[in-house]
Amino acid sequence: MVRGLSLLAILCCLWGAGLVHAARQEAGGQQLAADELTRQLAFLSAANLSPQLSSAHQALIDPGLPPEQRDELLFLGFQLIRAFNQQLRARPLGEDGLGDAPFLLQTAEGGEYPLIKAAHRGEIWQRVAELAPEGVRYLRARDRVDALMRLESIPWPDFPSDSLIEPGQRHPQVIDVRQVLTWLGDHRGPDRGEVYDPGLVDSVRRFQRRHGLAADGVVGPRTQAWLRVTPRVRAQRLARNILRQWHDRMAFDASYLLVNIPDYRLRWITPQGERFSARVVVGRNSRRTPRMATEVVSLVVNPSWNVPRSILRRDLLPKIRRSGDYVSRQGFDAFTLSGEPVHFPPEKWQQVARGPFPYRLSQRPGDGNALGRFKFHLTNSRAIYLHDTAEPELFDRQQRALSSGCVRVEEAELLARQLAFEGEVDEAGFDLARSLGETRWFRLRRPLPVYLVYWSAWLNDKGVAHYRRDIYHQDGDLDHKMAIAMAQGNQDKGD
């Protein structure tokens, strides 16, 4: 068994076989393959996912590395990337582990033979290129990660979280703001010293938009928290999320609903383009919305809400203990665990709420129902679904990790009507149920896939990097000061 065979040795095999012309052609392909493989290793090294990948990249960029060792490292890199891809592909949606423990990679016995075969066919570059992620703007992301890593040696400014810089103000920190935005590509205007001029305000607004902040131009604690994130942390976050998107998209159908949890947004994607988009409220950190693949199978108009025991215990019982009329005021019907109706005066409800509470509550349909007027029933064992809300004002908040795990959808009626319009449910029956205020279930003619994902960084259509707060701490950032600063910033004025 041949082990440790280098790309150079593969070419020697070709010469030994008398394929001189093929070897000469392959020499050019080898250089292209070597350059491509080195850049792939650089991207994975920036993602900081495996010490083996990082070590291989660091060794490869040593200018004093002998050519023979370089070829051996390139071959090892090929095997390591292939092993990483195989390990990542095998993990289900929501369990990619990209922010957890390092990937430990094992190279396969006989791993040199695919390259020998590719060399005979003049396809070494193609085999290397096939290792790269597809369909996630990988090449643009790789360029962006490379650019960020070139900034790594620059001393990065700090920004005090207790200051506030408003448009037109003169402030010494303006110089650092302008410098950081110039390095990150958000600002290309003239240097006006400590004056927070209109051109820089526009650049700050651009920076705020791509970080999910209110684009008010005020440099407050949340904006400063993002300004102090170092290039290495940015590169790691972007690289890991590009890989996560590649991993997740492998299982995507042609038409689906996509909920990106850190972006607080739902989209209906079809082969023809985006059909619907809306802001959402997701689970708070203590009651996280899970990452998973599921599907909408039914639409419920005017749903009742059967309160889960966990929400009853943690949220409702404290309110009932404070005010016994909470049950009737919020439109709840009460039942024993065997299903018998229960009717108590307010004082009695306060009393029983202090004990084990052997009852279940169901909220009647109506404008005050916690689910609103529409529920999109999903197939899963975690009691997670999409629904309307009786608190539409929550959608105007910048940070919307506020629910107990389910996803509240802004303009849920519009989404429901689009499902009806597309023929997935009976439109006339839908309109009748909506007007009468009665509960009615409509089974979709075809289940619609739903993917709940966690993408806290991505590239838009123009190749611009966007970042969102790591609300569930899933990205394993090197610099956890960012999360701490953002948590503090939530209590302060300004964005």
C-alpha positions in Angstrom: 0.0 0.0 0.0 1.4 3.4 -1.0 1.1 6.1 1.6 2.1 9.7 1.8 2.3 10.0 -2.0 2.8 13.6 -3.1 1.4 15.5 -6.1 5.0 15.6 -7.4 5.2 11.8 -7.1 2.0 11.5 -9.0 3.6 13.4 -11.9 6.6 11.1 -11.7 4.2 8.1 -12.1 2.9 9.7 -15.3 6.5 10.2 -16.7 7.4 6.6 -15.7 4.4 5.4 -17.7 5.7 7.2 -20.8 2.9 9.9 -20.7 5.4 12.8 -21.2 2.9 15.1 -23.0 0.2 14.4 -20.4 2.7 15.2 -17.6 3.6 18.5 -19.1 0.0 19.5 -19.4 -0.7 18.3 -15.9 2.2 20.5 -14.5 0.0 23.6 -15.2 -3.0 22.0 -13.7 -0.9 21.0 -10.7 0.0 24.6 -10.0 -3.6 25.7 -10.3 -4.6 22.8 -8.0 -1.9 23.7 -5.5 -3.1 27.4 -5.4 -6.7 26.4 -5.0 -6.0 23.9 -2.3 -3.9 26.4 -0.4 -6.8 28.9 -0.5 -9.3 26.3 0.7 -7.0 25.5 3.6 -6.7 29.2 4.4 -10.5 29.5 4.6 -10.9 26.5 6.8 -8.0 27.6 9.0 -9.7 31.0 9.4 -12.8 29.1 10.5 -10.7 27.5 13.2 -12.5 24.2 13.1 -9.6 21.7 13.2 -6.0 21.9 14.5 -5.0 19.6 11.6 -6.3 21.9 9.0 -4.8 25.0 10.6 -1.4 23.3 11.0 -1.4 22.1 7.4 -2.1 25.7 6.2 0.5 27.3 8.5 3.1 24.8 7.3 2.2 25.4 3.6 2.7 29.2 3.8 6.2 28.9 5.3 8.4 30.6 2.6 11.3 28.3 3.5 9.4 25.1 2.9 11.2 22.6 0.5 9.3 21.8 -2.6 9.1 18.1 -1.8 7.5 18.8 1.6 5.2 21.3 0.1 3.8 18.6 -2.3 3.4 16.2 0.6 1.5 18.8 2.6 -0.7 19.6 -0.4 -1.6 16.0 -0.7 -2.3 15.8 3.1 -4.4 18.9 2.8 -6.5 17.3 0.0 -7.2 14.3 2.3 -8.0 16.4 5.3 -10.5 18.7 3.4 -12.2 15.6 2.0 -12.4 14.0 5.4 -13.8 17.3 6.9 -16.4 17.5 4.1 -17.5 13.9 4.7 -17.8 14.4 8.4 -19.8 17.6 8.0 -22.2 16.1 5.4 -23.0 13.2 7.8 -24.3 15.6 10.5 -28.1 16.4 10.4 -29.4 20.0 10.3 -29.0 21.7 13.6 -26.2 19.4 14.7 -23.3 20.6 12.5 -21.1 21.3 15.6 -19.3 24.1 13.9 -19.2 26.2 17.1 -18.4 23.2 19.4 -15.5 20.8 19.8 -12.8 20.7 17.0 -13.2 18.3 14.1 -10.8 15.4 14.5 -10.0 14.1 11.0 -8.7 10.8 9.8 -7.2 10.4 6.3 -8.5 7.3 4.4 -6.3 4.4 3.5 -5.5 4.5 -0.2 -6.5 8.2 -0.4 -3.9 8.8 -3.1 -5.6 6.8 -5.8 -8.3 9.4 -6.7 -5.6 11.9 -7.4 -3.5 9.4 -9.4 -6.7 8.7 -11.5 -7.3 12.4 -11.9 -3.7 13.0 -12.9 -4.0 10.4 -15.7 -7.1 12.2 -16.9 -5.6 15.7 -16.6 -8.3 16.5 -13.9 -6.3 17.3 -10.8 -7.6 20.9 -10.6 -11.2 19.7 -11.1 -10.9 17.2 -8.2 -9.5 19.9 -5.9 -12.2 22.5 -7.0 -14.9 19.9 -6.2 -13.9 20.0 -2.5 -15.2 23.6 -2.2 -18.7 24.4 -0.9 -21.3 25.1 -3.6 -24.2 27.5 -3.8 -23.3 29.7 -0.9 -21.2 32.4 -2.6 -18.1 30.6 -1.4 -15.6 32.3 -3.7 -16.7 35.8 -2.6 -16.8 34.7 1.0 -13.3 33.4 0.7 -12.0 36.7 -0.8 -13.7 38.5 2.1 -12.1 36.2 4.7 -8.7 36.6 3.1 -9.1 40.4 3.3 -10.1 40.2 6.9 -7.1 38.0 7.8 -4.8 40.5 6.2 -6.0 43.0 8.8 -5.2 40.7 11.6 -1.8 42.3 12.5 -3.3 45.8 12.8 -3.8 47.0 16.4 -7.6 47.2 16.6 -9.2 50.2 18.4 -11.3 49.8 21.5 -14.5 51.7 22.0 -15.8 52.6 25.4 -19.4 51.4 25.9 -20.4 54.4 28.0 -20.0 57.0 25.2 -22.5 58.2 22.6 -21.5 59.9 19.4 -24.3 61.8 17.5 -24.2 63.3 14.0 -22.5 66.7 13.8 -20.7 66.2 17.1 -16.9 66.6 17.6 -15.5 63.6 19.5 -12.0 62.1 19.7 -13.5 58.6 19.1 -14.7 59.7 15.6 -11.1 59.1 14.3 -11.2 55.4 15.3 -14.8 55.0 14.0 -13.7 56.4 10.6 -10.6 54.2 10.5 -12.4 50.9 11.4 -15.1 51.6 8.8 -12.4 52.3 6.2 -10.7 49.0 6.9 -14.0 47.1 6.7 -15.0 48.8 3.4 -17.9 50.8 4.8 -16.3 54.2 4.4 -14.4 55.8 1.5 -14.8 59.5 2.4 -12.3 62.2 3.4 -10.7 62.5 6.8 -12.3 65.4 8.7 -10.6 64.7 12.1 -12.9 64.5 15.1 -16.0 65.9 13.3 -18.8 63.4 12.8 -19.6 64.7 9.4 -22.6 63.6 7.1 -20.4 61.3 4.9 -19.3 59.3 8.0 -22.9 59.3 9.3 -24.0 57.6 6.0 -21.1 55.0 6.4 -22.2 54.3 10.0 -25.7 53.7 8.9 -24.5 51.3 6.2 -22.5 49.5 8.9 -25.5 49.4 11.2 -27.8 47.9 8.6 -25.5 45.1 7.8 -25.3 44.3 11.5 -29.0 44.3 12.1 -29.1 47.5 14.1 -31.4 50.5 13.8 -29.7 52.7 11.1 -30.0 55.9 13.0 -26.4 57.0 12.7 -25.9 57.3 16.4 -22.7 55.5 17.6 -24.0 54.0 20.8 -23.1 50.9 22.8 -24.4 48.3 20.3 -22.7 49.9 17.4 -19.5 50.2 19.4 -19.7 46.6 20.3 -19.7 45.6 16.7 -16.9 48.1 15.9 -14.6 46.5 18.4 -15.0 43.0 16.9 -11.6 42.1 15.5 -10.9 41.0 11.9 -10.0 37.4 13.1 -13.3 37.0 14.9 -15.2 38.4 11.9 -13.3 36.0 9.6 -14.1 33.0 11.8 -17.7 33.9 12.1 -18.2 34.4 8.4 -16.3 31.2 7.4 -18.1 29.1 9.9 -21.5 30.4 8.8 -20.7 29.9 5.1 -19.9 26.3 5.9 -23.1 26.0 8.0 -25.2 27.3 5.1 -23.6 24.8 2.7 -24.3 22.0 5.2 -27.9 23.0 5.7 -28.7 23.7 2.1 -27.8 20.1 1.1 -31.2 19.0 2.4 -33.3 21.9 1.1 -36.2 21.3 -1.3 -37.0 23.5 -4.3 -39.8 25.5 -2.5 -39.7 26.1 1.3 -40.1 28.4 4.2 -36.8 29.6 5.8 -36.6 30.9 9.3 -33.2 32.4 10.1 -33.2 32.6 13.8 -30.5 35.3 14.4 -31.9 37.4 11.6 -35.4 37.3 13.0 -36.8 36.8 9.6 -39.0 34.3 7.6 -38.8 33.9 3.9 -40.8 31.8 1.4 -38.4 30.7 -1.3 -39.5 29.2 -4.6 -37.6 28.4 -7.8 -39.0 31.6 -9.2 -37.6 33.7 -6.3 -38.8 35.0 -3.0 -42.6 35.0 -2.6 -43.0 36.2 1.0 -40.8 37.8 3.7 -41.6 38.9 7.2 -40.1 39.8 10.5 -40.4 37.1 13.2 -40.1 36.7 17.0 -38.1 33.7 18.1 -37.4 32.0 21.4 -35.4 33.7 24.1 -32.0 32.2 25.0 -33.4 30.3 27.9 -36.2 28.8 25.6 -34.5 28.5 22.3 -36.2 28.0 19.0 -34.6 24.7 17.8 -32.7 24.3 14.5 -34.6 21.7 12.5 -36.1 20.6 9.2 -39.9 20.2 9.4 -42.9 21.0 7.2 -46.2 22.9 7.4 -49.0 20.4 7.1 -52.0 22.4 8.3 -53.3 25.9 8.6 -55.5 26.7 11.6 -57.8 29.8 11.4 -58.8 31.2 14.8 -56.8 28.7 16.9 -57.3 28.0 20.5 -54.1 27.7 22.6 -53.6 24.7 24.8 -51.0 25.9 27.2 -47.9 23.6 27.5 -47.1 22.6 31.1 -43.7 24.3 30.9 -45.2 27.7 30.0 -48.0 27.3 32.5 -45.5 26.7 35.3 -43.0 29.3 34.3 -45.2 32.1 33.0 -48.9 31.8 33.8 -49.0 30.5 37.4 -47.0 33.5 38.7 -49.6 35.8 37.1 -52.5 33.8 38.5 -51.0 34.0 42.0 -50.8 37.8 41.7 -54.3 38.2 40.2 -56.9 35.4 40.5 -59.0 36.9 37.7 -56.2 36.4 35.2 -57.8 33.2 34.0 -61.1 34.7 33.1 -59.7 38.0 31.9 -57.4 36.3 29.4 -60.1 34.1 28.1 -58.9 30.7 29.5 -61.0 27.7 29.9 -59.8 25.3 32.7 -60.1 21.5 32.8 -59.0 18.7 35.0 -56.3 16.4 33.6 -59.1 14.0 32.7 -60.9 16.7 30.7 -63.7 17.8 33.1 -64.4 21.6 33.0 -63.4 23.6 36.1 -64.8 26.9 37.3 -63.3 28.7 40.3 -63.6 32.2 41.7 -60.5 34.4 41.6 -59.6 33.8 45.2 -59.6 30.0 44.6 -57.5 30.4 41.5 -54.9 32.3 43.5 -54.9 29.5 46.1 -54.6 26.5 43.7 -51.9 28.3 41.7 -49.6 28.0 44.8 -49.9 24.2 44.8 -49.2 21.4 42.2 -52.0 22.7 40.0 -53.6 19.6 38.5 -55.4 21.5 35.8 -54.8 22.4 32.2 -55.7 25.7 30.5 -56.9 26.4 27.0 -57.3 30.0 25.7 -60.3 30.6 23.5 -60.0 32.0 20.0 -60.0 35.8 19.6 -57.9 38.9 19.2 -56.4 38.4 22.6 -55.3 34.8 22.0 -51.6 34.3 22.3 -51.4 32.6 18.9 -53.3 35.4 17.2 -55.7 34.5 14.4 -53.5 32.0 12.5 -51.4 29.0 13.3 -49.2 27.1 10.9 -48.9 23.5 12.3 -45.5 21.9 11.9 -44.7 18.2 12.1 -42.3 17.8 15.1 -42.3 16.3 18.6 -41.3 19.6 20.3 -44.6 21.5 20.0 -42.9 24.1 17.9 -45.0 25.9 15.2 -45.4 29.2 13.4 -48.2 31.5 14.5 -49.7 35.0 14.5 -49.5 37.1 17.7 -51.7 39.3 19.9 -48.6 41.6 20.5 -47.7 43.0 17.0 -45.6 45.8 18.7 -42.9 43.2 19.4 -42.0 43.2 15.7 -40.7 46.7 16.0 -38.0 45.8 18.5 -34.4 45.3 17.2 -33.8 42.3 19.4 -36.7 39.8 19.0 -35.6 36.7 20.9 -38.7 37.0 23.2 -40.9 33.9 22.8 -41.0 30.5 24.5 -39.6 28.7 21.5 -42.3 29.0 18.8 -41.9 31.5 15.9 -44.3 34.5 15.8 -44.8 35.7 12.2 -45.6 39.3 11.3 -48.4 39.6 8.7 -49.3 36.0 9.3 -52.7 36.6 7.7 -50.9 37.5 4.4 -48.9 34.3 4.5 -52.1 32.3 5.2 -53.9 34.0 2.3 -51.0 33.3 0.0 -51.3 29.6 0.9 -55.0 29.8 0.1 -54.3 31.7 -3.1 -51.8 29.1 -4.2 -54.5 26.5 -3.9 -53.0 24.8 -0.9 -56.2 25.2 1.1 -59.8 25.9 0.3 -60.0 29.7 -0.2 -63.7 30.1 0.2 -63.7 28.0 3.4 -60.7 30.0 4.7 -62.6 33.3 4.1 -65.7 32.0 5.8 -63.9 30.7 8.9 -62.0 34.0 9.1 -65.2 36.1 9.0 -67.1 33.9 11.5 -64.3 33.8 14.0 -64.6 30.0 14.4 -61.7 27.6 14.7 -61.1 25.6 11.6 -58.3 23.4 10.4 -57.2 23.3 6.8 -54.9 20.6 5.7 -52.5 21.6 3.0 -52.7 19.7 -0.2 -48.9 19.4 -0.3 -46.8 19.8 2.9 -44.5 22.8 2.6 -41.0 22.2 3.9 -39.8 24.5 6.7 -36.1 25.0 7.7 -35.3 26.7 11.0 -31.6 27.6 10.6 -29.0 29.6 12.6 -27.0 31.8 10.2 -25.5 34.7 12.0 -23.3 35.8 9.1 -23.8 35.6 5.3 -23.1 37.4 2.0 -25.9 39.2 0.2 -26.5 39.3 -3.5 -23.8 42.0 -3.9 -21.2 40.1 -1.9 -21.5 42.3 1.2 -21.0 40.6 4.5 -23.9 40.8 7.0 -23.6 39.8 10.7 -26.2 39.3 13.4 -25.9 38.9 17.1 -25.1 35.3 18.2 -28.2 35.2 20.5 -27.8 31.5 21.4 -23.9 31.5 21.5 -23.7 28.9 18.7 -20.7 30.3 16.8 -17.9 29.8 19.3 -16.3 33.1 18.7 -12.7 33.6 19.9 -13.5 36.9 21.4 -16.4 36.5 23.9 -16.1 40.1 24.9 -18.4 40.9 22.0 -21.3 39.0 23.5 -20.7 40.5 26.9 -20.5 44.0 25.5 -23.8 43.5 23.6 -25.5 42.2 26.7 -24.4 45.4 28.5 -25.4 47.5 25.5 -29.0 46.2 25.7 -29.4 48.1 29.0 -28.0 51.3 27.6 -29.3 54.1 25.4 -28.7 54.2 21.7 -27.7 51.6 19.1 
